[in-house]
Amino acid sequence: MKRTKIIGTGSYIPKIKQKNSDFHTHKFYTSDQEMIEGDSSVITDKFEQITGISERRYISEDQSSSSIATIAAERAIKDSGIDPETIDQIIFAQNFGDVVKHTIQTDAIPALASRVKHNLKIYNPRCVAYDILFGCPGWVQGMIQADAFGKAGLAKTSLVIGGETLSRVLDMHDRDSMIFADGAGATLVRYEEDENDGGILAAASLSHTLDEAFYIYLGKSNFPESDPRIRYIKMHGRKVYEYALTHVPAAMKECLDDAGIEISELKKIFIHQANEKLDMAVVKRFYRLYGIKNVPENIMPMSVHELGNSSVATVPTLYDQVLNGDFPEHEVSKGDVIMFASVGAGMNINAITYRV
């Protein structure tokens, strides 16, 4: 049977480590631009207790979303062993374009996918390159889109990238800014016959855009003397948390049920690395939907502690890391059933049930 299969993976993790202690000299303000009194170390300690994040990665001044995505793409192509000229489409999931250091404007003309194709020196004009904006679930949505194109006979081989550099759009006076990070992950997928029934088995996507549309948005700095014309990534953290906890487990269950897979067969869950507490709560509630109170050990790899939340990059980066043995306690073997799942700005949710 023909299915969309991952034939290569690659990722890029920036070199600069931004530890929680690096925020101790920062002055934090509320959304009402009132200074939060007290030692900043108390704020960062509480932040780590809630999110599990002790450090995150930022790109260097000479890098951008498209440049680190190119590195991840090159690694995925090398891993696949294919000729890049045979790629039918490049799908780049991102949200802010390229933001040059010390500037305030996002740059997405040409599209970041076009920039990556240019950097890879792919001539083939039938290799179509385009971006998608879908919040943090963008890479998962790109995979779903690649699968649809394969089934429609429009694209056999796709390069799906998730890349983001949130360090360029965060407000350093906002406590929530400590959650954000940079990174890039890429997968090469091919729609082909597989005798082991491997590939994408089912997918689910949801968008809630009434009350939920602006839970994550761009807004002015919390710092009272900031330039109001410059906007930064903002979120209503509690509302995002409650939204994810309410809707993500049900979407994951729908995706697994549509694949005809028993919950006992699921080996790994690669979920968006938002924060530790949220991810654990979502997976726990997912299992409770099947009447299971105790979540299996080692079901959910986590990179958020050291890498933070790099938006669209978290899921493909984590998957590549596990495949490369960066998490010795987690293994993925041929024939295993795994799940990719994410939630983010929109508000959007999606999931994929996949047999390795």
HUQUIFEN-V448349 format. One record per backbone hydrogen bond with DSSP energy under -0.5 kcal/mol. CO is the residue of the C=O (numbers start at 1). NH is the residue of the N-H. E is the energy in kcal/mol with one decimal. If there is no record, write none. Layout:
co: [CO/CO]
nh: [NH/NH]
e: [E/E]
This chain:
co: [1/3/3/4/5/5/8/10/12/12/16/16/17/18/19/20/21/23/26/28/30/34/35/39/39/40/41/42/43/44/45/46/47/48/50/51/54/56/57/58/60/61/64/65/66/67/68/69/70/71/72/73/74/75/76/77/77/82/83/84/88/89/89/90/90/91/91/92/92/93/97/98/98/100/106/107/111/112/113/114/115/116/117/117/118/121/124/126/128/130/132/132/134/135/136/137/138/139/140/141/142/143/144/145/146/147/148/149/149/150/156/157/157/158/158/159/159/160/161/162/164/165/166/169/170/171/173/173/174/175/176/177/179/181/183/184/185/186/187/187/188/188/189/190/190/192/194/199/202/204/206/207/210/212/215/217/219/223/226/227/230/232/234/235/236/237/238/239/240/241/242/243/244/244/247/248/249/250/251/252/253/254/255/256/257/262/262/263/265/268/269/270/272/275/276/277/278/279/280/281/282/283/284/285/287/287/288/291/293/296/299/299/303/303/304/305/305/307/308/309/310/311/312/313/314/315/316/317/318/319/320/321/322/327/333/336/336/337/337/338/339/340/341/342/344/344/347/348/349/350/351/352/352/353/353/354/354/355]
nh: [194/5/192/200/7/190/188/186/14/184/18/58/19/56/22/23/24/26/28/36/33/30/37/42/43/44/45/46/47/48/49/50/51/52/277/276/20/18/182/16/63/101/68/69/70/71/72/73/74/75/76/77/78/79/80/81/82/84/86/87/128/91/159/92/130/93/161/94/132/163/99/100/107/103/108/98/115/116/117/118/119/120/121/122/121/123/127/128/90/92/94/134/137/138/139/141/142/143/144/145/146/147/148/149/150/151/152/154/155/153/191/88/89/160/189/91/161/187/93/185/183/168/169/233/172/174/29/175/177/178/179/180/309/166/164/12/162/10/160/189/7/8/158/5/192/3/197/355/353/351/349/209/213/215/236/234/232/226/228/230/221/219/217/237/240/241/242/243/244/245/246/247/248/249/251/252/253/254/255/256/257/258/259/261/260/265/266/266/337/339/271/341/274/279/280/281/282/283/284/285/286/287/288/289/290/292/291/293/295/299/269/301/306/307/308/54/55/57/310/181/313/314/316/317/318/319/320/321/322/323/324/326/325/330/336/338/356/267/268/354/270/352/272/350/347/348/208/344/206/342/204/340/354/201/202/338/356/199]
e: [-1.5/-0.7/-2.5/-2.0/-0.6/-2.5/-2.7/-3.1/-0.6/-1.7/-0.6/-2.1/-0.7/-1.7/-1.4/-1.8/-1.5/-1.7/-0.6/-2.9/-2.0/-2.5/-0.8/-1.2/-0.9/-2.3/-2.2/-2.0/-2.2/-2.3/-1.9/-1.8/-2.8/-2.2/-0.9/-3.5/-2.1/-3.2/-2.5/-1.1/-1.8/-0.5/-2.2/-1.8/-1.7/-1.3/-1.9/-2.7/-2.7/-2.0/-1.9/-2.7/-2.3/-2.2/-2.0/-1.9/-0.7/-0.6/-2.5/-1.5/-2.3/-0.5/-2.7/-0.6/-2.5/-0.6/-3.1/-0.6/-2.2/-1.8/-0.5/-0.6/-1.6/-1.9/-0.5/-2.9/-1.8/-2.4/-2.4/-2.3/-2.7/-2.4/-0.6/-1.9/-1.1/-0.6/-1.7/-1.1/-2.8/-2.2/-1.8/-0.6/-0.8/-1.7/-0.6/-2.4/-2.4/-2.1/-2.1/-2.5/-2.5/-2.1/-1.9/-2.4/-2.1/-2.4/-1.8/-2.5/-1.1/-1.3/-2.6/-2.4/-1.2/-0.6/-2.9/-2.9/-0.5/-2.4/-3.3/-2.6/-2.3/-1.6/-1.6/-2.8/-0.7/-2.1/-2.9/-0.5/-1.8/-1.5/-1.8/-1.2/-2.6/-1.3/-2.4/-2.9/-2.9/-2.1/-3.0/-0.5/-3.3/-1.1/-2.6/-2.7/-0.8/-2.7/-1.6/-2.6/-2.6/-2.1/-2.5/-0.5/-0.6/-1.9/-2.9/-3.3/-3.6/-1.8/-0.6/-1.7/-0.5/-2.7/-2.3/-1.2/-2.5/-2.4/-2.4/-2.5/-2.6/-2.3/-1.8/-2.5/-2.1/-0.5/-1.7/-2.4/-2.2/-2.4/-2.1/-2.3/-2.9/-2.3/-1.1/-1.8/-1.3/-1.9/-0.5/-1.0/-0.7/-1.8/-1.0/-2.0/-1.9/-2.6/-2.4/-1.9/-2.6/-2.3/-2.1/-2.2/-2.2/-2.1/-1.6/-1.3/-1.4/-2.3/-1.9/-0.6/-0.6/-1.0/-2.9/-0.5/-0.9/-2.4/-1.6/-2.7/-1.6/-0.9/-0.8/-2.1/-2.0/-1.6/-0.5/-2.1/-2.2/-2.3/-2.1/-2.3/-2.3/-2.3/-1.7/-2.8/-1.5/-2.7/-2.3/-0.6/-3.0/-3.3/-0.8/-2.8/-3.6/-2.7/-1.8/-1.9/-0.6/-3.0/-2.9/-2.2/-2.8/-2.3/-2.2/-2.2/-0.5/-3.0/-1.4/-3.3/-0.6/-3.3]
